[in-house]
Amino acid sequence: MVTSVNVPRLVIAAPSSGSGKTTVATGLMAAFAERGLAVSPHKAGPDYIDPGYHALATGRPGRNLDAFMCGPELVAPLFAHGSAGCDLAVVEGVMGLYDGAAGRGELASTAQVAKLLRAPVVLVVDASSQSRSVAALVHGFASFDPQVRLGGVILNKVGSDRHEVMLREALEEAGTPVLGVLRRAPQVATPSRHLGLVPVAERRADALASVAALAGQVRAGCDLEALLALARTAPPLDCAVWSPREALAQAAGGAPAGSPVSPAPAGPRPVVAVAGGPAFTFSYAEHAELLTAAGAQVVAFDPLRDEALPEGTSGLVIGGGFPEVYAPELSANEPLRAAVAAFAEAGGPVAAECAGLLYLAGSLDGKPMCGVLDADARMSERLTLGYREAVAVADSSLAANGTRLRGHEFHRTVIEPGAGTTPAWGFTHPERRVEGFVRGGVHASYLHTHWAAQPSVAARFTAAARAAAGSGAVGGDRDGG
């Protein structure tokens, strides 16, 4: 059912990566939340790490808006779902404003997301090496696509009062409002490593301090009232509001969008254990929502600390993260490694993405892992990064043979062999190759996917977990509810 979404909203963009989008977006979220506003945080693109900082800043789940993986048609509905009941939404862009999926025009760019949300854009400009030229730069970004509404700029890394005056004069000539000025200063402590910022789960206390410092920087340097007024100029957004239950009903061939949906199947709810903790931090909020709507009881566990799977586990999801950083600790937890191996050997459904793939391997950088897969993993000098189009090449607990999905690869490890006797996916773009492993109930791959794009994945996996529990091979009965 189409509804009118009236959440004030801003898209924080930049001419290029490294300009300060994350600093400004996270600082704005925190500064507005400090004022008592309910702020909905969003991130354009597939990034998992920035949304963790957004969640700290706002107290709400950070949600991704990815027009490649989910399709442009789901951007507004997913936004409406995440921002329901909020006073303000802030969307952090990806890369440069007009950068998107390689060779696909505007697809998956910040500009496309802004247009789909009918949201004004605030451009964060690194002004450290320019003065009057800033006006030409901003003019180019403002005029490149007339459908993108540039509402103003925030100048970052400004060197002095005199520098600020020159920048403001140039932008006044260009007719572009300056909504904030941030001075050159030591970076707030947000340490990085080989795949970007260190996730919140690995440094929660320090991350809280970092977010507070970002809020202070933005509060001191930005005109919050003008930014809020700009956000309120966003017109009503007429779209359906994404619902996990409705998405599952549509995936099953049920009623069209907006129709009443059936409840999840009656009977005991299968326990789906989802790996978390510092080593497994990559997940999309919609995955747990879809599993729950499909009838699963989602229970988190930490492979670094828990020596057993949650009681009654009949499905296991091990997503992305940084197991390479914690390989010795993961290896030392022999009881859990044995439990995971026994669960897989009994035919329990396992969905493993990237970090999960490495954890199921025989070894990672020479450290024994779960040994579910006859493969070994190691760190590499080469970064593998990019969108992929894939098709399932075999039936599995996650996908039926022929299921098509778009996903994203992002890793600096390799696993040998790269595919099992029965691969998980056949990549069709940008290159043709097979990848991953299907073995019994296990589906393991480097490919990160967003299940909102293919809700049947969650339904199929939950059904497999329910069947496994019913067979008595794994898990056990739990009360429904």
N, C-alpha and C positions, 0 to 999 in steps of 0.2 A: 504494500500500500504506500503510495507516494504521500509524503508529508512535507510541511514547510519547516526547515531547520533554520533557526534564527540565532545561532551561537555567534557572537562576535569572534573574529578570527584574523590572524596574521600569518603570513608565510615569511620566514627569515631566510634570505638567500644571499648569494655572494657572486662576484665575478669568477671566482675560482676557489678550489680547495685551499685551506690554510689561511683564509681571510679573517676567520674568527666567528663563523656561524655558530659553532657549538657554545662558545663563550657567551655570545649574546643571547641565543635562544634559551639556554639553560638558566642564565642569569635573569632574563625576563620572566621565565616561568616561576622561578623562586621569588623574585621581587613582587610579582602580582599575587602569588600565593600568600606571602607574608602580609599582604593587605586584606586577607580574608576572602579573596576570590577563589572560586573553584575553577582551577585551570586544567584544561585537557591537553596533554602533551602528545605530539605526533612527530614522526620522522619520515621524510620522503626517502624511498629506497629501501634496500634490504638490511641496513645496518642494525646489529643487535646491541651494540655497546652504548651508544649515545642514549637510547631509550632508558637504560638503567639509571643514568644521571637525571634524565627527565623525570623519572618516577620518584627519585629522591627529592627533586625540587618541588613536586606537586602533590605527592602522596597518592597519585593515581597511576595505573599501568601505562607505561610508554607504549604507544602503538605505531605500527608502520603503515605507510600508505605507498604501495609499490604498484605502479601501473603496468609494469612488465609481468610480474609474477601473478598478480590478481586480476589484471585487466583494467583498463580505464573505467569500465562500467561499475567497478566495485569501490573505487576510491571514495566517492561521496557517501555511499551507504556505510562503509566501514568508518569513515569520519563521523557520521551521524551517530553510529552505535557508540563509539568511544567518547564522544563529547556530550552525550545526553545528560541534561541537568547541569551543565557547566556554565559559568559566567563568561569564559574566555577560552579560546583554543589557540595554541601556538604551534606552528608546524616548522620544524627545522628542515631546510632543504638538503639536497645532496649535490656534491661537486659544485660546478658553476651553474648559474641560473638556467642556462639553456643546454646543459650537458645531460644526455640520457643514454639509453641503450645504444651501443655502438652500431652505426649503420642503420638506425631505425628512426631518424629524424628526432622529433621531440619526445618520443615514447620514453616514459619513466623519468623525464626531467622534472626539476622543480617547477619550471614554467608550466608544464602540462598539469601538474598537481594544483598549482595556483588557479589555473583556468577552470579546472574541474570543480574546484571549491568556490569559485567566484570570490577569491580572497585577495586583498591588497598585499603587495610585496614590500618588504623592507630590505634594502640592499645593504649588506655589511661590506664596507670597502676598506681594504688595507691601504691607508694613506701615507705609509711611512716613507715612500720614495717619490712623492708627487705633491704638487700644489694645484695650480690652475688646471692642469691636465685632468684632474678628477672630474671636472665638469664634462669634458668630452667623453670620458669613460662612462659616466652615469647616463649621459644623453644617449649614447649608443645602446646601452642596455634597456633604457626606457622606450626607445623608438624601434627596436628590432622586431618586436611583436606587439602590435597595437592592442591585442587582446589581453596582454599582461599589464596589470595596473600597478605601476611603481608608485607607492605612496610616500616614499621618503628614503633617506639613507642614514645609516649609523657609521660614523667615521671611526676606524680603529687604528691604533698605534700612531696617534697624533703626537708630535714631538714637543710642542711648546704653545704658548698663547699666540705667538705670532703666526705659527704654522696653522693653528686653528682659524685665525682671522682670514688668512689667504684662502683656505679651503671653503669657508663659509661664503666669502665674497664670490668665489667662482661658482658655487652651487646656487647662490642667489641669482646670478646672471642666467643660469640655466633653468631657473624656476623650480628647483627640486628642494623640498623641505629637508633640513638637517634635524633629525629626531634624536640624535645622541652623538657624543664625542667621547671616546675612550682613549686615554693617554697611553703612551708606551710605558710598560711596566713589566716587571718579572712575571712570567706566566704563573697563573694560579696552579697549585700542585695537582696536575692531572697527568700522571706519568703514562708514557706510551711504551709499546714494544712492537713486535713484528707485525701485528694485525691491527694496530691502532691503540686507543686508550685502554688502560687496564680496567677490566670490568668492576663495577661497584661491589659485587659480592666478594672480591678479593681484598678490598680496602675500605670497608664500609665506614668506619669512623673517620678516616682521612677524607673519604669522598664526601661525607656530610660537611666537613669543614671546607672542602673545595667549593661545594655548591653554595654555601653561605658566603664565601668570599666572592664568587661570581655574582651573586645577588647584590653584594655591596658595591662592586664595580659598576654594574649596570644601573643600580639605583642612583649612584652619584653622577653618572655621566649621561644618562638618557632621560628624555622628557616622557615619563610614564603616562602622564595625562594625555599628551598628544598621541602616544602610541595606542592607548586605549580608545581614544576618540576615533583614530583611524580604523581600528579593528571593528568598531561599531558601524562603520560605513559599509561593511560587507552586506550585500543584499540577501534576502531569504534564499535558501538553497532548497529547491524542490527535488526531493529524492526519496527513495525507500530507505528505511533504517535497517541495516543488516541485523539479522537475528540468527543465532546458531541453530535453533530448532527449526526455523523456517528454511534455512539453507539446507539442512539435512532432508527436510520434507521434499524440497524441490529436487535435490540430488537423487532421491528415491523415485522420482517420477510422479510426485504427488501434486497437490494443488499449486496453482500459480502463486507468485508473491502476494502477500497480504491476506491469503486465505487462512482459516483456522488450521493449526497443525496438531498432529497426533502426539500424545506423550511418548516418551521413550518406552521401549518394550517392558512389560511387567516382569516381575521376578527379581531375583538377586542381582545386585549391581556388581559387575566385575571390577575388581580393583586393578587400575592401571597405575603402575608406579612410574613416576617421572623423575629422572636424574636431575639433581640441582647441585647447589653448593658452589664453591669457587672454581671447580674444574669444568662444570657444565652449566654455563650461564646463558647460552643462546637459546631463546625460545620466543615464539610469538604468543601473545595472550590469547588469541583466538583458538589456538590448538587445544588448550585445556577447556575452553568454553565449549568447543565442538564435542570433545570427548564426554564432557559432563552431560551435554544435551543428548548425546547418543545413548546415555544410560550408564556411563562408567563412573566409578568413584575414583577420582584422581588424587593420588597420594604422593607427595614429594619425598625423596630420600637423597642422601649425600654420599656418593661413593668414596669420598675421602674418610668419612667417619663412621658410617653405618656398616656393621658387619653382617647384616642380613637384609634381604629385601623386605619391604613392608608386609605385614601379615596378610595372607590371602592373595598375594600378587598373582594375577592371571594374565597380565599384559605389561610390557616393559618398554618405555620410551626413553632413549638416551640421545639427547640432542647435541648441539654444538658447544664449543667452549675451548679450553686450553689444557687438554690432558698432557700435552708435551711439557708444560711447566710443572706439572704435578706427577709426572711419571713415577718417580720413586715412591711417593706416598700412595698412589693408586696401586702400584705393584705390591707394596707392603701389606695392603688390606687383603690378605689371602682368603679369609672367610667369605667376603663378598664376591671376590672373583670366582670362587668355587660355586657360590650360590647362583651367580649369573650363568655360568657354564652349565650347571645342572638344569636350570630353568630352560635354557635354549635346547639342551639335549633332550629334554622331555617334550619338546615341540611347542613350548610357550611362544606366543607371538612377541617379537621384538622389533621395534622400529628404531634404527640407529642412523643418525646423520652426522657426518664429519667427525667430530670428537667421539661420538658413539661408535663409529666405524673403527677408530683407532683403539678404543677401549676393548672392543671385541676381538681384536687381532691377537696373534700369538705373542707379539712383543712390540714395544714402542721404545725406540732408541736403546734397544738391548735389554729393557726391563720387561719381565713377564707381565702380560695382561691376561685377559679372560680365556684366550685360546679357543674361542668359539669359531673363529675363521682361520683357515690354513693360509695365513698371510702375515707379513711383518711390516711395521711402519717405522719411519724415521723422519727426522727433520731434514729439510732441503733448503738450498739457497734460493730456489725458484718460488716465486709467489704465483699461485694459480688463482685467477680472479676473473669473474665475468658471469653474465647471464647465460643460461643454457635452456634449450628446448629438448624435452626428453619424452620417451615413450617406454612404458613398462614392457619388458620383453618376456615376462613370465608371470603367472599368477603368484601372488604372495599374500601375506597377512595384511599388507598395506594397500596393494593396488592389484586390480585385475589386469591380465595380459591385454595390452593395447591402450591402457590408460595414458592419456597425454597430460603432461604437467610442464609448467615453466618453473625454473629454479635458479639458484645462484651458487657458484663455487667460490670459496674464499679460504685458502689454506696454504701453509708453507711446509707441508709434509707430503710424503709420498708413501703409498702402500704397495707392496709387491707380493703377488701379482695385483694389478689394478682391478681385475674382475675375476669372479669365480667361474666355475663350470656353468652355473646359471647366473648370469649377470642381473643386476637390479634394473638398470636403465640402458636404453640405447639413445645416445645423444644424436639429435638431428640437426642442431644448429648451435654454434657456428661451425662445429666440426662433427664428423661422424665417427663415433666410437662407442664401445660398450663399457660399462662401468658398474662397480658395486657387486654385491653378493646377495643371492637368495638361497637360503639353506634351511629346510624345514620351515619353522615359523619365523625365521630371521630375515629381515630386509635391512641391509646395511649399505650405505652409500655416502660419498662425499657431498651429494647434492642437498642443499638447503631448499626446502619447499614451504609454501604458505598454504595451509590446508583450507583457508577460506576460498581459495580458487577452485578447489576440488573437494567439497565436503564429504564425498563418498569415501575418501581415504579414512576419515575419522570413524564413519559408520562401519566400514569394513573391519577396521582394526578392533573396534569395540566388540563387534560380533565375534571376531576370532578369539578375543579374550573371554567372552561369555561362553563360547563353545569349549575353550580349554578348561575353564573352571568347571563346567558341567561334566566334562569327561573324567574329572578327578585326577588328571595327570599333573596339573599344577594348581596353585591357589586353593580355594575352598569357598564354601557358601558364605555369603554375608547377607545380613538382613537388607531387604529392599528399603527404599525411602527416597 
